[in-house]
Amino acid sequence: MFMRITFDKRADAMYIYFKDKKVAHTKELDDSTYVDYDKDGSVIGIEILSASRRIPVGKLSKAIKVEELGKV
């Protein structure tokens, strides 16, 4: 199973990839959570904005591999 998580410190955004496919459309769940779908309607990823306020990114990074982007 493919899964990759990235966290962009500058944007304070986390993206959880489930599949390595092109995004066909995106559904907004709320102001800061978006779900991306492929052309077949399968979920390929989730974007979470204001991630550091919503998810314990530091603890998550210790538990699993989280790629950090935009290091300050």
N, C-alpha and C positions, 0 to 999 in steps of 0.2 A: 504494500500500500504506500502510495506517495503522500507525503505531508511535509510541508516546509513552512516555517514561521519567520517572518521578518519584522523588525521593529525599527522605525525611522525616528530617531530622537528629535531631530529638527521639526518634523511634521507631527510628532507625537501620535504616530499612526502604526498600527499593527496589521499585518496581512497574513492570513492563514490560507495557504495553498493546499488544495486537496487533489487537484489534477493539473497537469501541465498542458493546458489547452487555451485557445483563444476565447476571450470573453465575447459572448453574443449579445447579452443584455444584463443589466444590473437592476436589482430591486432594493429600494431604500426601506429598511425596517424601522429606523428612527433617525433623528438628526445626525447620528454618528455611527451608524452600523449599516453596511451595505453588503449584499450578497450578489456575487457574480455567477452567471450561468453560461454553459456552453450552448451550442446550437441545438442540442438534443434536450435541453432543459435540465441537465444535471448540474448540481452545484460544483463550481470549480474553486471557489474561494470566498473568504469573508474579510472585509476591511472594517477595522474598528478605529475610529478617530478619538482623540483625547484618551488614548489607551492607558497612559500612566495614571489617570484618575479612575479608571474603570477596572483595570486588571493589574495585579501585583507583578509587573513586568520583571523586576529584579528577582523575585522568587521563582517565577516561571522560567527565567533564563538559567537558573541553577538546576531546575528539574529536567528541562529538555533543551535541546540546542535551538537558540533563537539567534538569527543573524541580525546584527545591529548595523544599521545604515546611518549615514549622516552623523558620525561621531563628532562631538563638539570638543 
